[in-house]
């Protein structure tokens, strides 16, 4: 019975570790998407700004 319980605890710990790694992966993915969108918007804005400057000149 004791061996079974220890095995169960190991399984539980493993599940917790997997969920933690999954959360980390999800967080990093969201961060990557956020940064990607921010840089894309920034590049688009700078390009648009330079274009408007050329149009004004």
mmCIF file of the N, C-alpha and C atoms, coordinates in Angstrom:
data_MODEL
# 
_entry.id   MODEL 
# 
loop_
_atom_site.group_PDB 
_atom_site.id 
_atom_site.type_symbol 
_atom_site.label_atom_id 
_atom_site.label_alt_id 
_atom_site.label_comp_id 
_atom_site.label_asym_id 
_atom_site.label_entity_id 
_atom_site.label_seq_id 
_atom_site.pdbx_PDB_ins_code 
_atom_site.Cartn_x 
_atom_site.Cartn_y 
_atom_site.Cartn_z 
_atom_site.occupancy 
_atom_site.B_iso_or_equiv 
_atom_site.pdbx_formal_charge 
_atom_site.auth_seq_id 
_atom_site.auth_comp_id 
_atom_site.auth_asym_id 
_atom_site.auth_atom_id 
_atom_site.pdbx_PDB_model_num 
ATOM 1   N N  . UNK A 1 1  ? 0.855 -1.206 0.000   1.00 0.00 ? 1  UNK A N  1 
ATOM 2   C CA . UNK A 1 1  ? 0.000 0.000  0.000   1.00 0.00 ? 1  UNK A CA 1 
ATOM 3   C C  . UNK A 1 1  ? 0.890 1.255  0.000   1.00 0.00 ? 1  UNK A C  1 
ATOM 4   N N  . UNK A 1 2  ? 1.943 1.248  0.826   1.00 0.00 ? 2  UNK A N  1 
ATOM 5   C CA . UNK A 1 2  ? 2.839 2.400  0.925   1.00 0.00 ? 2  UNK A CA 1 
ATOM 6   C C  . UNK A 1 2  ? 3.516 2.671  -0.434  1.00 0.00 ? 2  UNK A C  1 
ATOM 7   N N  . UNK A 1 3  ? 3.936 1.607  -1.077  1.00 0.00 ? 3  UNK A N  1 
ATOM 8   C CA . UNK A 1 3  ? 4.591 1.723  -2.385  1.00 0.00 ? 3  UNK A CA 1 
ATOM 9   C C  . UNK A 1 3  ? 3.621 2.355  -3.402  1.00 0.00 ? 3  UNK A C  1 
ATOM 10  N N  . UNK A 1 4  ? 2.381 1.910  -3.356  1.00 0.00 ? 4  UNK A N  1 
ATOM 11  C CA . UNK A 1 4  ? 1.355 2.434  -4.260  1.00 0.00 ? 4  UNK A CA 1 
ATOM 12  C C  . UNK A 1 4  ? 1.152 3.936  -4.039  1.00 0.00 ? 4  UNK A C  1 
ATOM 13  N N  . UNK A 1 5  ? 1.111 4.329  -2.742  1.00 0.00 ? 5  UNK A N  1 
ATOM 14  C CA . UNK A 1 5  ? 0.920 5.743  -2.416  1.00 0.00 ? 5  UNK A CA 1 
ATOM 15  C C  . UNK A 1 5  ? 2.085 6.593  -2.926  1.00 0.00 ? 5  UNK A C  1 
ATOM 16  N N  . UNK A 1 6  ? 3.300 6.094  -2.718  1.00 0.00 ? 6  UNK A N  1 
ATOM 17  C CA . UNK A 1 6  ? 4.477 6.835  -3.178  1.00 0.00 ? 6  UNK A CA 1 
ATOM 18  C C  . UNK A 1 6  ? 4.442 6.976  -4.707  1.00 0.00 ? 6  UNK A C  1 
ATOM 19  N N  . UNK A 1 7  ? 4.030 5.920  -5.374  1.00 0.00 ? 7  UNK A N  1 
ATOM 20  C CA . UNK A 1 7  ? 3.909 5.951  -6.828  1.00 0.00 ? 7  UNK A CA 1 
ATOM 21  C C  . UNK A 1 7  ? 2.875 7.008  -7.245  1.00 0.00 ? 7  UNK A C  1 
ATOM 22  N N  . UNK A 1 8  ? 1.772 7.040  -6.516  1.00 0.00 ? 8  UNK A N  1 
ATOM 23  C CA . UNK A 1 8  ? 0.705 7.999  -6.803  1.00 0.00 ? 8  UNK A CA 1 
ATOM 24  C C  . UNK A 1 8  ? 1.233 9.432  -6.627  1.00 0.00 ? 8  UNK A C  1 
ATOM 25  N N  . UNK A 1 9  ? 2.001 9.649  -5.548  1.00 0.00 ? 9  UNK A N  1 
ATOM 26  C CA . UNK A 1 9  ? 2.557 10.975 -5.289  1.00 0.00 ? 9  UNK A CA 1 
ATOM 27  C C  . UNK A 1 9  ? 3.505 11.408 -6.404  1.00 0.00 ? 9  UNK A C  1 
ATOM 28  N N  . UNK A 1 10 ? 4.313 10.470 -6.868  1.00 0.00 ? 10 UNK A N  1 
ATOM 29  C CA . UNK A 1 10 ? 5.242 10.766 -7.967  1.00 0.00 ? 10 UNK A CA 1 
ATOM 30  C C  . UNK A 1 10 ? 4.444 11.177 -9.211  1.00 0.00 ? 10 UNK A C  1 
ATOM 31  N N  . UNK A 1 11 ? 3.385 10.438 -9.475  1.00 0.00 ? 11 UNK A N  1 
ATOM 32  C CA . UNK A 1 11 ? 2.538 10.740 -10.629 1.00 0.00 ? 11 UNK A CA 1 
ATOM 33  C C  . UNK A 1 11 ? 1.946 12.147 -10.480 1.00 0.00 ? 11 UNK A C  1 
ATOM 34  N N  . UNK A 1 12 ? 1.483 12.462 -9.271  1.00 0.00 ? 12 UNK A N  1 
ATOM 35  C CA . UNK A 1 12 ? 0.895 13.767 -8.983  1.00 0.00 ? 12 UNK A CA 1 
ATOM 36  C C  . UNK A 1 12 ? 1.925 14.877 -9.222  1.00 0.00 ? 12 UNK A C  1 
ATOM 37  N N  . UNK A 1 13 ? 3.138 14.661 -8.703  1.00 0.00 ? 13 UNK A N  1 
ATOM 38  C CA . UNK A 1 13 ? 4.208 15.648 -8.876  1.00 0.00 ? 13 UNK A CA 1 
ATOM 39  C C  . UNK A 1 13 ? 4.510 15.850 -10.359 1.00 0.00 ? 13 UNK A C  1 
ATOM 40  N N  . UNK A 1 14 ? 4.553 14.746 -11.086 1.00 0.00 ? 14 UNK A N  1 
ATOM 41  C CA . UNK A 1 14 ? 4.837 14.801 -12.516 1.00 0.00 ? 14 UNK A CA 1 
ATOM 42  C C  . UNK A 1 14 ? 3.762 15.629 -13.233 1.00 0.00 ? 14 UNK A C  1 
ATOM 43  N N  . UNK A 1 15 ? 2.508 15.423 -12.874 1.00 0.00 ? 15 UNK A N  1 
ATOM 44  C CA . UNK A 1 15 ? 1.398 16.171 -13.475 1.00 0.00 ? 15 UNK A CA 1 
ATOM 45  C C  . UNK A 1 15 ? 1.554 17.660 -13.167 1.00 0.00 ? 15 UNK A C  1 
ATOM 46  N N  . UNK A 1 16 ? 1.908 17.975 -11.904 1.00 0.00 ? 16 UNK A N  1 
ATOM 47  C CA . UNK A 1 16 ? 2.107 19.371 -11.524 1.00 0.00 ? 16 UNK A CA 1 
ATOM 48  C C  . UNK A 1 16 ? 3.237 20.003 -12.329 1.00 0.00 ? 16 UNK A C  1 
ATOM 49  N N  . UNK A 1 17 ? 4.307 19.249 -12.506 1.00 0.00 ? 17 UNK A N  1 
ATOM 50  C CA . UNK A 1 17 ? 5.454 19.727 -13.273 1.00 0.00 ? 17 UNK A CA 1 
ATOM 51  C C  . UNK A 1 17 ? 5.040 19.978 -14.727 1.00 0.00 ? 17 UNK A C  1 
ATOM 52  N N  . UNK A 1 18 ? 4.271 19.057 -15.293 1.00 0.00 ? 18 UNK A N  1 
ATOM 53  C CA . UNK A 1 18 ? 3.810 19.209 -16.668 1.00 0.00 ? 18 UNK A CA 1 
ATOM 54  C C  . UNK A 1 18 ? 2.938 20.449 -16.818 1.00 0.00 ? 18 UNK A C  1 
ATOM 55  N N  . UNK A 1 19 ? 2.032 20.661 -15.869 1.00 0.00 ? 19 UNK A N  1 
ATOM 56  C CA . UNK A 1 19 ? 1.157 21.829 -15.925 1.00 0.00 ? 19 UNK A CA 1 
ATOM 57  C C  . UNK A 1 19 ? 1.974 23.111 -15.799 1.00 0.00 ? 19 UNK A C  1 
ATOM 58  N N  . UNK A 1 20 ? 3.001 23.071 -14.938 1.00 0.00 ? 20 UNK A N  1 
ATOM 59  C CA . UNK A 1 20 ? 3.864 24.236 -14.753 1.00 0.00 ? 20 UNK A CA 1 
ATOM 60  C C  . UNK A 1 20 ? 4.613 24.557 -16.043 1.00 0.00 ? 20 UNK A C  1 
ATOM 61  N N  . UNK A 1 21 ? 5.176 23.540 -16.667 1.00 0.00 ? 21 UNK A N  1 
ATOM 62  C CA . UNK A 1 21 ? 5.905 23.738 -17.923 1.00 0.00 ? 21 UNK A CA 1 
ATOM 63  C C  . UNK A 1 21 ? 4.950 24.232 -19.009 1.00 0.00 ? 21 UNK A C  1 
ATOM 64  N N  . UNK A 1 22 ? 3.728 23.706 -19.017 1.00 0.00 ? 22 UNK A N  1 
ATOM 65  C CA . UNK A 1 22 ? 2.726 24.135 -19.995 1.00 0.00 ? 22 UNK A CA 1 
ATOM 66  C C  . UNK A 1 22 ? 2.383 25.605 -19.797 1.00 0.00 ? 22 UNK A C  1 
ATOM 67  N N  . UNK A 1 23 ? 2.205 26.015 -18.521 1.00 0.00 ? 23 UNK A N  1 
ATOM 68  C CA . UNK A 1 23 ? 1.922 27.419 -18.219 1.00 0.00 ? 23 UNK A CA 1 
ATOM 69  C C  . UNK A 1 23 ? 3.077 28.308 -18.657 1.00 0.00 ? 23 UNK A C  1 
ATOM 70  N N  . UNK A 1 24 ? 4.299 27.849 -18.413 1.00 0.00 ? 24 UNK A N  1 
ATOM 71  C CA . UNK A 1 24 ? 5.489 28.595 -18.825 1.00 0.00 ? 24 UNK A CA 1 
ATOM 72  C C  . UNK A 1 24 ? 5.519 28.748 -20.342 1.00 0.00 ? 24 UNK A C  1 
ATOM 73  N N  . UNK A 1 25 ? 5.227 27.664 -21.039 1.00 0.00 ? 25 UNK A N  1 
ATOM 74  C CA . UNK A 1 25 ? 5.203 27.670 -22.503 1.00 0.00 ? 25 UNK A CA 1 
ATOM 75  C C  . UNK A 1 25 ? 4.139 28.635 -23.018 1.00 0.00 ? 25 UNK A C  1 
ATOM 76  N N  . UNK A 1 26 ? 2.960 28.575 -22.397 1.00 0.00 ? 26 UNK A N  1 
ATOM 77  C CA . UNK A 1 26 ? 1.854 29.446 -22.788 1.00 0.00 ? 26 UNK A CA 1 
ATOM 78  C C  . UNK A 1 26 ? 2.220 30.908 -22.561 1.00 0.00 ? 26 UNK A C  1 
ATOM 79  N N  . UNK A 1 27 ? 2.824 31.190 -21.410 1.00 0.00 ? 27 UNK A N  1 
ATOM 80  C CA . UNK A 1 27 ? 3.226 32.552 -21.065 1.00 0.00 ? 27 UNK A CA 1 
ATOM 81  C C  . UNK A 1 27 ? 4.263 33.076 -22.056 1.00 0.00 ? 27 UNK A C  1 
ATOM 82  N N  . UNK A 1 28 ? 5.255 32.250 -22.355 1.00 0.00 ? 28 UNK A N  1 
ATOM 83  C CA . UNK A 1 28 ? 6.300 32.660 -23.305 1.00 0.00 ? 28 UNK A CA 1 
ATOM 84  C C  . UNK A 1 28 ? 5.705 32.879 -24.694 1.00 0.00 ? 28 UNK A C  1 
ATOM 85  N N  . UNK A 1 29 ? 4.749 32.033 -25.076 1.00 0.00 ? 29 UNK A N  1 
ATOM 86  C CA . UNK A 1 29 ? 4.097 32.169 -26.378 1.00 0.00 ? 29 UNK A CA 1 
ATOM 87  C C  . UNK A 1 29 ? 3.324 33.480 -26.461 1.00 0.00 ? 29 UNK A C  1 
ATOM 88  N N  . UNK A 1 30 ? 2.558 33.794 -25.401 1.00 0.00 ? 30 UNK A N  1 
ATOM 89  C CA . UNK A 1 30 ? 1.798 35.043 -25.353 1.00 0.00 ? 30 UNK A CA 1 
ATOM 90  C C  . UNK A 1 30 ? 2.736 36.244 -25.392 1.00 0.00 ? 30 UNK A C  1 
ATOM 91  N N  . UNK A 1 31 ? 3.841 36.150 -24.663 1.00 0.00 ? 31 UNK A N  1 
ATOM 92  C CA . UNK A 1 31 ? 4.830 37.227 -24.640 1.00 0.00 ? 31 UNK A CA 1 
ATOM 93  C C  . UNK A 1 31 ? 5.416 37.432 -26.035 1.00 0.00 ? 31 UNK A C  1 
ATOM 94  N N  . UNK A 1 32 ? 5.727 36.330 -26.708 1.00 0.00 ? 32 UNK A N  1 
ATOM 95  C CA . UNK A 1 32 ? 6.275 36.393 -28.063 1.00 0.00 ? 32 UNK A CA 1 
ATOM 96  C C  . UNK A 1 32 ? 5.283 37.068 -29.013 1.00 0.00 ? 32 UNK A C  1 
ATOM 97  N N  . UNK A 1 33 ? 4.013 36.669 -28.936 1.00 0.00 ? 33 UNK A N  1 
ATOM 98  C CA . UNK A 1 33 ? 2.972 37.252 -29.790 1.00 0.00 ? 33 UNK A CA 1 
ATOM 99  C C  . UNK A 1 33 ? 2.838 38.749 -29.511 1.00 0.00 ? 33 UNK A C  1 
ATOM 100 N N  . UNK A 1 34 ? 2.837 39.117 -28.225 1.00 0.00 ? 34 UNK A N  1 
ATOM 101 C CA . UNK A 1 34 ? 2.714 40.521 -27.829 1.00 0.00 ? 34 UNK A CA 1 
ATOM 102 C C  . UNK A 1 34 ? 3.871 41.343 -28.385 1.00 0.00 ? 34 UNK A C  1 
ATOM 103 N N  . UNK A 1 35 ? 5.087 40.845 -28.192 1.00 0.00 ? 35 UNK A N  1 
ATOM 104 C CA . UNK A 1 35 ? 6.284 41.546 -28.680 1.00 0.00 ? 35 UNK A CA 1 
ATOM 105 C C  . UNK A 1 35 ? 6.250 41.643 -30.201 1.00 0.00 ? 35 UNK A C  1 
ATOM 106 N N  . UNK A 1 36 ? 5.854 40.553 -30.853 1.00 0.00 ? 36 UNK A N  1 
ATOM 107 C CA . UNK A 1 36 ? 5.781 40.530 -32.315 1.00 0.00 ? 36 UNK A CA 1 
ATOM 108 C C  . UNK A 1 36 ? 4.807 41.594 -32.819 1.00 0.00 ? 36 UNK A C  1 
ATOM 109 N N  . UNK A 1 37 ? 3.627 41.667 -32.199 1.00 0.00 ? 37 UNK A N  1 
ATOM 110 C CA . UNK A 1 37 ? 2.629 42.658 -32.605 1.00 0.00 ? 37 UNK A CA 1 
ATOM 111 C C  . UNK A 1 37 ? 3.124 44.076 -32.340 1.00 0.00 ? 37 UNK A C  1 
ATOM 112 N N  . UNK A 1 38 ? 3.763 44.283 -31.190 1.00 0.00 ? 38 UNK A N  1 
ATOM 113 C CA . UNK A 1 38 ? 4.283 45.607 -30.834 1.00 0.00 ? 38 UNK A CA 1 
ATOM 114 C C  . UNK A 1 38 ? 5.327 46.071 -31.849 1.00 0.00 ? 38 UNK A C  1 
ATOM 115 N N  . UNK A 1 39 ? 6.265 45.188 -32.183 1.00 0.00 ? 39 UNK A N  1 
ATOM 116 C CA . UNK A 1 39 ? 7.318 45.544 -33.144 1.00 0.00 ? 39 UNK A CA 1 
ATOM 117 C C  . UNK A 1 39 ? 6.709 45.782 -34.522 1.00 0.00 ? 39 UNK A C  1 
ATOM 118 N N  . UNK A 1 40 ? 5.723 44.982 -34.882 1.00 0.00 ? 40 UNK A N  1 
ATOM 119 C CA . UNK A 1 40 ? 5.072 45.133 -36.176 1.00 0.00 ? 40 UNK A CA 1 
ATOM 120 C C  . UNK A 1 40 ? 4.378 46.495 -36.255 1.00 0.00 ? 40 UNK A C  1 
ATOM 121 N N  . UNK A 1 41 ? 3.655 46.856 -35.199 1.00 0.00 ? 41 UNK A N  1 
ATOM 122 C CA . UNK A 1 41 ? 2.973 48.153 -35.150 1.00 0.00 ? 41 UNK A CA 1 
ATOM 123 C C  . UNK A 1 41 ? 3.993 49.284 -35.198 1.00 0.00 ? 41 UNK A C  1 
ATOM 124 N N  . UNK A 1 42 ? 5.094 49.127 -34.464 1.00 0.00 ? 42 UNK A N  1 
ATOM 125 C CA . UNK A 1 42 ? 6.139 50.150 -34.417 1.00 0.00 ? 42 UNK A CA 1 
ATOM 126 C C  . UNK A 1 42 ? 6.758 50.345 -35.799 1.00 0.00 ? 42 UNK A C  1 
ATOM 127 N N  . UNK A 1 43 ? 7.076 49.243 -36.468 1.00 0.00 ? 43 UNK A N  1 
ATOM 128 C CA . UNK A 1 43 ? 7.661 49.308 -37.812 1.00 0.00 ? 43 UNK A CA 1 
ATOM 129 C C  . UNK A 1 43 ? 6.660 49.963 -38.767 1.00 0.00 ? 43 UNK A C  1 
ATOM 130 N N  . UNK A 1 44 ? 5.396 49.568 -38.669 1.00 0.00 ? 44 UNK A N  1 
ATOM 131 C CA . UNK A 1 44 ? 4.366 50.132 -39.540 1.00 0.00 ? 44 UNK A CA 1 
ATOM 132 C C  . UNK A 1 44 ? 4.226 51.636 -39.311 1.00 0.00 ? 44 UNK A C  1 
ATOM 133 N N  . UNK A 1 45 ? 4.225 52.051 -38.039 1.00 0.00 ? 45 UNK A N  1 
ATOM 134 C CA . UNK A 1 45 ? 4.099 53.473 -37.699 1.00 0.00 ? 45 UNK A CA 1 
ATOM 135 C C  . UNK A 1 45 ? 5.285 54.274 -38.208 1.00 0.00 ? 45 UNK A C  1 
ATOM 136 N N  . UNK A 1 46 ? 6.498 53.758 -38.039 1.00 0.00 ? 46 UNK A N  1 
ATOM 137 C CA . UNK A 1 46 ? 7.692 54.476 -38.497 1.00 0.00 ? 46 UNK A CA 1 
ATOM 138 C C  . UNK A 1 46 ? 7.680 54.579 -40.018 1.00 0.00 ? 46 UNK A C  1 
ATOM 139 N N  . UNK A 1 47 ? 7.270 53.530 -40.688 1.00 0.00 ? 47 UNK A N  1 
ATOM 140 C CA . UNK A 1 47 ? 7.212 53.531 -42.147 1.00 0.00 ? 47 UNK A CA 1 
ATOM 141 C C  . UNK A 1 47 ? 6.177 54.557 -42.619 1.00 0.00 ? 47 UNK A C  1 
ATOM 142 N N  . UNK A 1 48 ? 5.024 54.540 -41.964 1.00 0.00 ? 48 UNK A N  1 
ATOM 143 C CA . UNK A 1 48 ? 3.953 55.478 -42.309 1.00 0.00 ? 48 UNK A CA 1 
ATOM 144 C C  . UNK A 1 48 ? 4.400 56.916 -42.056 1.00 0.00 ? 48 UNK A C  1 
ATOM 145 N N  . UNK A 1 49 ? 5.115 57.130 -40.938 1.00 0.00 ? 49 UNK A N  1 
ATOM 146 C CA . UNK A 1 49 ? 5.601 58.464 -40.581 1.00 0.00 ? 49 UNK A CA 1 
ATOM 147 C C  . UNK A 1 49 ? 6.589 58.971 -41.629 1.00 0.00 ? 49 UNK A C  1 
ATOM 148 N N  . UNK A 1 50 ? 7.527 58.119 -42.035 1.00 0.00 ? 50 UNK A N  1 
ATOM 149 C CA . UNK A 1 50 ? 8.522 58.519 -43.041 1.00 0.00 ? 50 UNK A CA 1 
ATOM 150 C C  . UNK A 1 50 ? 7.818 58.793 -44.375 1.00 0.00 ? 50 UNK A C  1 
ATOM 151 N N  . UNK A 1 51 ? 6.808 58.006 -44.698 1.00 0.00 ? 51 UNK A N  1 
ATOM 152 C CA . UNK A 1 51 ? 6.068 58.183 -45.946 1.00 0.00 ? 51 UNK A CA 1 
ATOM 153 C C  . UNK A 1 51 ? 5.327 59.523 -45.932 1.00 0.00 ? 51 UNK A C  1 
ATOM 154 N N  . UNK A 1 52 ? 4.707 59.845 -44.803 1.00 0.00 ? 52 UNK A N  1 
ATOM 155 C CA . UNK A 1 52 ? 3.977 61.111 -44.691 1.00 0.00 ? 52 UNK A CA 1 
ATOM 156 C C  . UNK A 1 52 ? 4.949 62.291 -44.769 1.00 0.00 ? 52 UNK A C  1 
ATOM 157 N N  . UNK A 1 53 ? 6.148 62.122 -44.187 1.00 0.00 ? 53 UNK A N  1 
ATOM 158 C CA . UNK A 1 53 ? 7.163 63.184 -44.258 1.00 0.00 ? 53 UNK A CA 1 
ATOM 159 C C  . UNK A 1 53 ? 7.568 63.419 -45.715 1.00 0.00 ? 53 UNK A C  1 
ATOM 160 N N  . UNK A 1 54 ? 7.787 62.331 -46.443 1.00 0.00 ? 54 UNK A N  1 
ATOM 161 C CA . UNK A 1 54 ? 8.165 62.446 -47.849 1.00 0.00 ? 54 UNK A CA 1 
ATOM 162 C C  . UNK A 1 54 ? 7.036 63.100 -48.646 1.00 0.00 ? 54 UNK A C  1 
ATOM 163 N N  . UNK A 1 55 ? 5.802 62.771 -48.291 1.00 0.00 ? 55 UNK A N  1 
ATOM 164 C CA . UNK A 1 55 ? 4.640 63.323 -48.985 1.00 0.00 ? 55 UNK A CA 1 
ATOM 165 C C  . UNK A 1 55 ? 4.534 64.828 -48.721 1.00 0.00 ? 55 UNK A C  1 
ATOM 166 N N  . UNK A 1 56 ? 4.830 65.237 -47.465 1.00 0.00 ? 56 UNK A N  1 
ATOM 167 C CA . UNK A 1 56 ? 4.774 66.656 -47.110 1.00 0.00 ? 56 UNK A CA 1 
ATOM 168 C C  . UNK A 1 56 ? 5.891 67.434 -47.800 1.00 0.00 ? 56 UNK A C  1 
ATOM 169 N N  . UNK A 1 57 ? 7.057 66.840 -47.965 1.00 0.00 ? 57 UNK A N  1 
ATOM 170 C CA . UNK A 1 57 ? 8.216 67.522 -48.540 1.00 0.00 ? 57 UNK A CA 1 
ATOM 171 C C  . UNK A 1 57 ? 8.125 67.658 -50.071 1.00 0.00 ? 57 UNK A C  1 
# 
